[in-house]
Structures are given as C-alpha cells and as structure tokens.
Amino acid sequence: MSLAGMTSKPWIWAWAAAALAFAATLVLTQGRGAGELAYAALSFGAFAAIVGLGQMLVITLGPGNVDLSIPATMTLAATLALKFMGSDPGTALPGLAIALAVGLGVGAANFALIFLLRLPPIIATLAASLIYQSLAIWSNRGLRIKPPTGLAEFATGRFLGLPNVAWVGLALALMVWVLLERSLWGRWLLASGQNLRAARLAGVPVEAVRAATYLAVAVFAALAGYLLASFSGGAALNMGAEYLLMSIAVVVIGGSSIAGGNSNVPGVWGAALFMFLVVSMLNSYGAAAGVRNVLTGTIIIAIVIAASSRRARI
Amino acid sequence: MNRYRILLPVVSLAVLLGLTFWMQPRAMSYFGVNLLFNLAVPIALATVAQMFIIMVNDIDLSIGAFVSLAACVTATWLNDAPLIGLLAMAALILAYAGMGAVIHALELPAIVVTLGMSFVWGGLALFLLPTPGGAAPEWLRAIMKVKPPLVPMAVVAALLIAGVTHLLVIRAGLGTVLRGVGGNPRALTRAGWNVMQLKALAYAGAGLFGVLAGMALVGLTTAADANIALRYTLLSIAGVILGGGEFTGGKVSPVGAVIGALTLTLAASFLSFMRLSPDWQIGAQGAILILVLTARLIFARRGETT
C-alpha cells in the first residue's frame, strides 16, 4: 500500500461506522426520524469534535503527549464565563472572551509545567487539572447560573438546517485542517510528532510548536465548555467528565495515530458522530445502560484492532 | 539508584505528616492516624495495580472502572454466593491477563484499549448494581475494622502491601524479568523469554491488585456503586509517579507507589486541618504532586552537576 493511501484512508472507517449506526437505528424506526437523529448527532457530536480536534493536535506531538485536563478546563471556563455573564443579556461576547482567556491561561500553565519542570505531559496536565477542578468548585459553589437567553438561543439554534454548534465545530475543523495541511506550522507539528530530535536538528522551533499546541487544546476545550454550558442551560461541575475518554476515543477511532505524527481531521468528526449514533442506536434497540456501555467499549476496541491490522506494521 | 529513588517520596510523606501533627496534635494518636489513612488502603492497592502496568511501559485508563466493578462484585455476588463471587474475581483477573496478551500480540496502544475496557467494566458494574447498594461480606468488614495493638490497621495494611509487592517486584527473579519487559523487551526475547506471557502476567498482577482494591473499598464503605472508584484512575497514575516511578523503562518502586498513595490521601485531609475550604481538597493533591516533582527535578539537576 502506498504511503498516501495509508495516510488518507483511515477516516473512511469512522464515517462508515457512523453511517452503519445511523442506518441500524433507522431500520428499527422504519426510516422515521432520520432528520431529527442526524440533527441531534450533529449537535452533540460538535462538542466531542471540538475537544477531539484539540486532543488530536496534542496526540500528534508524539508518544506521551496527551491532555488530561480537558474536562477540568471545560468546567472552569464555563463556570467563570457564566458567573461573569450572570444571565444578563448582551454579555455573550465578553463571556466568550473570558472563556477563551481561561483557555489560554490553562494552556500556558500546562505548558509551563511541561517545559519548566520537565514533567511528562500526562502527569503535568493531570496534576494541573486537579487544581483547575478545585478552582471551578470554589468559584461555582453549587450555583447554577443560566446563560443569557440570546446565547442559549444561539447554542440551541440552527442555521441553514444545521445546528449552530455544528457550524462552529465544522469551522474549527476546517481551520485545523488548513493549518495542518497547508501551513508551515502544521508541517512543523507533524515533523515534531514523527521525530522530535530530527525536527529540532532540522531547525524546527520544537518548543514553540509544543507551546502553541498545548495552548490550542486548552482554548478548544474552553470554547467547548462555554458552548456546552450555553447549550445545556448552565455549567455543572461534572459537565466535562465524559469528555476525557471521549476526546481520546474520537482521535483514535478517527484514524489518527496514537503514536503521533499523523493526524486526521475528517476522522475526528466521523468518530464524534459515531460515538453519539452508537449510543442512540443501542438506546433505540432498548439496551440498558450497562449493556450499552459494554457494547460501546467493545466497539471501540474492535475498531482499534481493525485499524491497526489494516495499517500494517510500518 | 533505587535507594535514592525512594528517598524523596519518604521525605515528602514525612514532611506532610509532620505538618499535620504540628497543626493538629490530636491526630497523633491511634485513632487519628487510622482516620487519616483509612481510605488510603484501597487507593494504595489500586496504585500498585497501576504500577504493574506502568512497569511494562503501558498506562491503564481503566483501573478506576475496574476497581468499581470489583467493588460491585464484592458487594453482590461475593456477599450472596461466595463461590460464584470468587470465580467472578478469578475471571476478572484472567480478563486483565488476556487484555495484556492482546495488547502485546496485536501491538495495540494500551492507552486506547484500556480506555475501551473502562466502558466495558463500567457497563458490567452498572449491570450488576444499577443503583448504589449491596452489602459488604461480614468477614471483609471485620478484616478492615480489625484493631491491631500499637499500630492502626491502615498502617499495618500499607506496610504489608509495600512489603509483599517489594518482594514480588524487586526481589523475586520473576519480578526482575517483568521490569525488564519495560526496560528492554528485545533483550528478553533474545534471552528466550516469551514477552507476551510476561506481559499477560504483569496485567494479571494489576488485575489481582485491582480486585483487592475493590474488596478493601467495600470493606470500608460497606456498600458499592458503579462509579465508586472512578477517580482512582488518575490518583493511581499520580501515586506511581509521586513514588518515584517513571512512565518508561520499567523504573518503578512498589514501596514508593504505596507511599505516593498515602501522600495523596493525606494531602486531601491536610487541608481540613488548615481550616481551608474543602473545595480545595482535590487541588491540594495536584499542588503536592507538582511540588514533589519539582523537588525531584532539583535533586536530579544537582545529581547531574556533582
């Protein structure tokens, strides 16, 4: 198999799996509710896709690079933004600015730990996430502040038939794709992920690339948290919890290599849709929560096994 | 080298313990110490489980879900029908060994496979206990509540766990070979070892300690639910690293891992003595982790220059 064939194909599998889950659900309803299902998948998939895109960039940096602070960042950004907005109309944009600033701060703190203290990224983001989590608990104090109505309407609204959050997710995906495939920075990122030492010797500013990547993942997580809180009517302390595993799962199912140096933007969206569709498929077949989880896990592993045997040994 | 590796975890635990006693002298008693470290026993066991995985250069994102499942089995089957319960536990350990073998044979990334398995364990736990409940077997509760003379149960348990795993992993020949899987698997293959079997064995060790962690947890809480130990995943990784372990090269310390778990537990309760808001309990664990690792960096740099 040619190199181009190997690197361009993996995303097909995530989309095929998503289509399969979609079709399997519709078989049961005899084709009714197809539009609603697709709409829901795009809405909920958008959050997974946004955090997945960030996680993908980090994982692309190579072995050992993964951001475990995504859930805490989402919660902290959403909590602080909503607290600032306090349901007042017309505060949506300053609120967004606060969420993004939280993202930048978190990303900078994470990278400082990694760079200055030479901590392995897993342990640095883990330790820092515990602190972010405490910050969120402390500033939230169990309050549930509603987002401003205009913002809530935007987050749950649609444009040209697609959910607004999906438009945001698609725009980000396009941006990341262009950055990775067409920009110098993207080439640097891929080069660093494939061989850090070689990239450094070739004159790639490796540490700057790493810093930008850890900032990007945190900003993406903060944006996802802001949108999710607006979408679901407020920030909750456990709102990010499921996105830790989700963010890694969509990257891997999407066909990006967990060993780094090879990322796949369309695959992340395909996998994000799949993760939602597989749950709704199991739901519509009447599977209980336990069975649903077991099957979800089995399917994830099956896809990883299929992907690894197809990709051959390089 | 190993001797210095253990020094920092010991010192950090001693400092933290000293500060706690200084601020709350009443904690310096049989019951005080027991209270401080009671919940550390299952965390220490889970940390040792994680250590078995990190020892072979992998990472386990499912240990929290697995301990939760073991806790649910303990609170249901092991209580109602001990034989079935024991068989189920054996099956869980075998499943872990199988997971290790599959990861090695198909060259899968452990981080993803364990992530998928965490859904499976969580699902099985929900299946067993859809709502929180169950009951701890009488004998298990008795073990966890036993009051040995002079030193409280939690300390005895920690010493026991550290001692046994030290013998298994550092002293025993097989333990050395297992650490070699993380150090240089190719050399082991050349020396005639079957690395797949060794990896399965390391994972079985993790499964065994994961099961023990679940049992110990139920012995303390007397009931279980499907999410009871989810936070153990991150705590156990932190504990291993805090105890001087490294992610690659089979460089782990069982005694350090137990101490790391104790330190993290103490960090959480330390704040209540400082009369700080409990909001910061989780954050304190993060801060301690960063502090100790910073100290390690400073020592390592000094080691380089001298």
HADDOCK unambig.tbl for C-alpha pairs under 7 A between the chains (distance, minus, plus):
assign (segid A and resid 117 and name CA) (segid B and resid 294 and name CA) 6.14 0.50 0.50
assign (segid A and resid 117 and name CA) (segid B and resid 297 and name CA) 6.85 0.50 0.50
assign (segid A and resid 123 and name CA) (segid B and resid 238 and name CA) 6.74 0.50 0.50
assign (segid A and resid 127 and name CA) (segid B and resid 286 and name CA) 4.22 0.50 0.50
assign (segid A and resid 127 and name CA) (segid B and resid 289 and name CA) 6.27 0.50 0.50
assign (segid A and resid 127 and name CA) (segid B and resid 290 and name CA) 6.58 0.50 0.50
assign (segid A and resid 128 and name CA) (segid B and resid 286 and name CA) 5.97 0.50 0.50
assign (segid A and resid 130 and name CA) (segid B and resid 282 and name CA) 5.53 0.50 0.50
assign (segid A and resid 130 and name CA) (segid B and resid 283 and name CA) 4.86 0.50 0.50
assign (segid A and resid 130 and name CA) (segid B and resid 286 and name CA) 5.10 0.50 0.50
assign (segid A and resid 131 and name CA) (segid B and resid 282 and name CA) 6.75 0.50 0.50
assign (segid A and resid 131 and name CA) (segid B and resid 283 and name CA) 3.89 0.50 0.50
assign (segid A and resid 131 and name CA) (segid B and resid 286 and name CA) 5.71 0.50 0.50
assign (segid A and resid 133 and name CA) (segid B and resid 283 and name CA) 6.90 0.50 0.50
assign (segid A and resid 134 and name CA) (segid B and resid 279 and name CA) 5.76 0.50 0.50
assign (segid A and resid 134 and name CA) (segid B and resid 280 and name CA) 5.13 0.50 0.50
assign (segid A and resid 134 and name CA) (segid B and resid 282 and name CA) 5.89 0.50 0.50
assign (segid A and resid 134 and name CA) (segid B and resid 283 and name CA) 4.99 0.50 0.50
assign (segid A and resid 137 and name CA) (segid B and resid 279 and name CA) 5.87 0.50 0.50
assign (segid A and resid 138 and name CA) (segid B and resid 279 and name CA) 5.42 0.50 0.50
assign (segid A and resid 245 and name CA) (segid B and resid 115 and name CA) 6.59 0.50 0.50
assign (segid A and resid 289 and name CA) (segid B and resid 123 and name CA) 6.87 0.50 0.50
assign (segid A and resid 290 and name CA) (segid B and resid 123 and name CA) 3.83 0.50 0.50
assign (segid A and resid 290 and name CA) (segid B and resid 124 and name CA) 5.76 0.50 0.50
assign (segid A and resid 290 and name CA) (segid B and resid 126 and name CA) 4.83 0.50 0.50
assign (segid A and resid 290 and name CA) (segid B and resid 127 and name CA) 4.69 0.50 0.50
assign (segid A and resid 291 and name CA) (segid B and resid 123 and name CA) 5.92 0.50 0.50
assign (segid A and resid 291 and name CA) (segid B and resid 127 and name CA) 6.99 0.50 0.50
assign (segid A and resid 292 and name CA) (segid B and resid 123 and name CA) 6.90 0.50 0.50
assign (segid A and resid 293 and name CA) (segid B and resid 119 and name CA) 5.18 0.50 0.50
assign (segid A and resid 293 and name CA) (segid B and resid 120 and name CA) 5.85 0.50 0.50
assign (segid A and resid 293 and name CA) (segid B and resid 122 and name CA) 6.79 0.50 0.50
assign (segid A and resid 293 and name CA) (segid B and resid 123 and name CA) 4.52 0.50 0.50
assign (segid A and resid 294 and name CA) (segid B and resid 119 and name CA) 5.83 0.50 0.50
assign (segid A and resid 294 and name CA) (segid B and resid 120 and name CA) 3.95 0.50 0.50
assign (segid A and resid 294 and name CA) (segid B and resid 123 and name CA) 4.84 0.50 0.50
assign (segid A and resid 294 and name CA) (segid B and resid 124 and name CA) 6.62 0.50 0.50
assign (segid A and resid 296 and name CA) (segid B and resid 119 and name CA) 6.73 0.50 0.50
assign (segid A and resid 297 and name CA) (segid B and resid 116 and name CA) 4.30 0.50 0.50
assign (segid A and resid 297 and name CA) (segid B and resid 117 and name CA) 5.68 0.50 0.50
assign (segid A and resid 297 and name CA) (segid B and resid 119 and name CA) 4.75 0.50 0.50
assign (segid A and resid 297 and name CA) (segid B and resid 120 and name CA) 5.14 0.50 0.50
assign (segid A and resid 298 and name CA) (segid B and resid 116 and name CA) 6.64 0.50 0.50
assign (segid A and resid 298 and name CA) (segid B and resid 120 and name CA) 6.85 0.50 0.50
assign (segid A and resid 300 and name CA) (segid B and resid 116 and name CA) 5.63 0.50 0.50
assign (segid A and resid 301 and name CA) (segid B and resid 113 and name CA) 5.85 0.50 0.50
assign (segid A and resid 301 and name CA) (segid B and resid 116 and name CA) 5.66 0.50 0.50
